[in-house]
């Protein structure tokens, strides 16, 4: 009977550890990722979204240019200011953290917005100059740069 209890305890500990989310981890753990790393792409996207969540995504990894398509679906239309904030936040984080992403397409209820890495070149240069970068510093930069 004792070995059974020990096995049950070990299983419970293992299940508890597996069930922990990545909410306590930093998005910067994905710095240096590549477009082909689908878990990095979706985790970054989910960690930095300003909306409820990304419904699904597609990756263009077979040939250059490499890209990400993020799909958002909602019963109600998205307000322009919410779309604008989401596009800038996702773009800046994804371009900063993923080395080889050339473009990102955002599809909001069949409305598409397309960004390219070049559009964020000055932002990426500014972020690279920030010492001890973290989410708060990036979010402050986003607010100072893109808030209406």
C-alpha positions as CSV (number, residue, x, y, z in Angstrom):
1,X,0.0,0.0,0.0
2,X,2.9,2.4,0.8
3,X,4.4,2.2,-2.7
4,X,1.0,3.0,-4.2
5,X,0.8,6.2,-2.1
6,X,4.3,7.2,-3.1
7,X,3.5,6.7,-6.8
8,X,0.2,8.7,-6.4
9,X,2.1,11.5,-4.6
10,X,4.8,11.6,-7.4
11,X,2.1,11.7,-10.1
12,X,0.3,14.6,-8.3
13,X,3.5,16.6,-8.0
14,X,4.3,15.9,-11.7
15,X,0.8,16.9,-12.8
16,X,0.9,20.1,-10.7
17,X,4.3,21.1,-12.2
18,X,3.1,20.4,-15.8
19,X,-0.1,22.4,-15.2
20,X,1.8,25.6,-14.3
21,X,1.4,28.3,-16.9
22,X,4.1,30.4,-18.3
23,X,2.5,33.6,-16.9
24,X,5.3,34.0,-14.5
25,X,8.0,33.9,-17.2
26,X,9.3,36.7,-19.2
27,X,8.5,37.2,-22.9
28,X,12.2,37.9,-23.3
29,X,13.0,34.2,-22.8
30,X,12.1,34.0,-26.5
31,X,14.7,36.5,-27.7
32,X,16.5,35.1,-30.6
33,X,13.7,32.7,-31.7
34,X,12.9,32.0,-35.3
35,X,9.6,32.1,-37.3
36,X,9.7,28.3,-37.5
37,X,9.4,28.0,-33.7
38,X,5.6,27.9,-33.5
39,X,5.5,27.6,-29.7
40,X,7.7,30.8,-29.3
41,X,5.5,32.7,-31.8
42,X,2.2,31.9,-30.1
43,X,3.6,32.3,-26.6
44,X,5.0,35.7,-27.4
45,X,1.7,36.7,-29.1
46,X,-0.4,35.5,-26.2
47,X,1.8,37.1,-23.6
48,X,1.8,40.6,-25.2
49,X,-1.7,40.7,-26.7
50,X,-3.9,43.7,-25.8
51,X,-7.0,41.9,-26.8
52,X,-8.5,38.7,-25.3
53,X,-6.4,36.3,-27.4
54,X,-5.2,35.4,-30.9
55,X,-7.7,32.9,-32.3
56,X,-5.1,31.1,-34.5
57,X,-2.0,31.8,-36.5
58,X,-0.1,30.6,-39.6
59,X,3.6,30.7,-40.3
60,X,5.3,31.3,-43.6
61,X,8.6,29.3,-43.2
62,X,9.1,27.5,-46.5
63,X,10.7,30.4,-48.4
64,X,11.6,34.1,-47.8
65,X,10.1,36.4,-46.9
66,X,9.3,34.7,-43.6
67,X,6.1,35.8,-42.0
68,X,3.4,35.4,-39.4
69,X,-0.3,35.7,-39.8
70,X,-2.3,36.3,-36.7
71,X,-6.1,35.8,-36.8
72,X,-8.5,37.5,-34.4
73,X,-12.1,36.6,-34.5
74,X,-14.9,38.2,-32.5
75,X,-18.6,38.5,-32.8
76,X,-18.4,42.3,-32.5
77,X,-16.2,44.4,-34.8
78,X,-13.0,45.6,-33.2
79,X,-12.6,49.3,-32.6
80,X,-9.9,51.0,-34.6
81,X,-8.0,52.2,-31.6
82,X,-7.9,48.6,-30.2
83,X,-6.7,47.3,-33.5
84,X,-4.0,50.0,-33.8
85,X,-2.7,49.3,-30.3
86,X,-2.6,45.5,-30.9
87,X,-0.8,45.9,-34.2
88,X,1.9,48.1,-32.8
89,X,2.4,46.0,-29.6
90,X,2.5,42.7,-31.4
91,X,4.7,44.0,-34.2
92,X,7.2,45.5,-31.9
93,X,7.6,42.5,-29.7
94,X,7.6,40.0,-32.5
95,X,10.1,41.8,-34.6
96,X,12.3,42.4,-31.6
97,X,12.2,38.9,-30.3
98,X,12.1,36.8,-33.5
99,X,15.2,37.2,-35.6
100,X,14.0,36.3,-39.0
101,X,10.4,37.5,-39.2
102,X,10.1,39.8,-42.3
103,X,6.3,40.5,-42.1
104,X,3.3,40.1,-39.9
105,X,-0.3,40.1,-41.1
106,X,-3.1,40.8,-38.7
107,X,-6.5,39.5,-39.7
108,X,-9.3,41.0,-37.6
109,X,-12.7,39.5,-38.7
110,X,-11.5,39.3,-42.3
111,X,-9.9,42.8,-42.2
112,X,-6.2,42.5,-42.9
113,X,-3.4,44.8,-41.7
114,X,0.1,44.1,-43.0
115,X,3.4,45.2,-41.3
116,X,7.0,44.7,-42.4
117,X,10.1,44.7,-40.3
118,X,11.4,47.8,-42.1
119,X,8.4,49.8,-40.8
120,X,9.8,49.2,-37.2
121,X,13.5,49.7,-37.9
122,X,13.8,52.9,-35.8
123,X,11.8,51.3,-33.0
124,X,14.0,48.2,-33.0
125,X,17.1,50.4,-32.9
126,X,15.7,52.3,-29.9
127,X,14.9,49.1,-28.1
128,X,18.4,47.7,-28.7
129,X,19.7,50.8,-26.8
130,X,17.6,50.2,-23.7
131,X,19.6,48.7,-20.9
132,X,18.1,45.9,-18.8
133,X,15.1,45.8,-21.1
134,X,11.9,44.3,-19.7
135,X,8.2,44.4,-20.5
136,X,7.6,47.6,-18.6
137,X,10.3,49.5,-20.5
138,X,8.9,48.2,-23.8
139,X,5.4,49.1,-22.9
140,X,6.5,52.6,-21.8
141,X,8.3,53.0,-25.1
142,X,5.1,51.9,-26.9
143,X,3.0,54.3,-24.9
144,X,5.4,57.2,-25.5
145,X,5.7,56.5,-29.2
146,X,2.3,55.3,-30.3
147,X,-0.3,56.6,-27.8
148,X,-2.7,59.1,-29.4
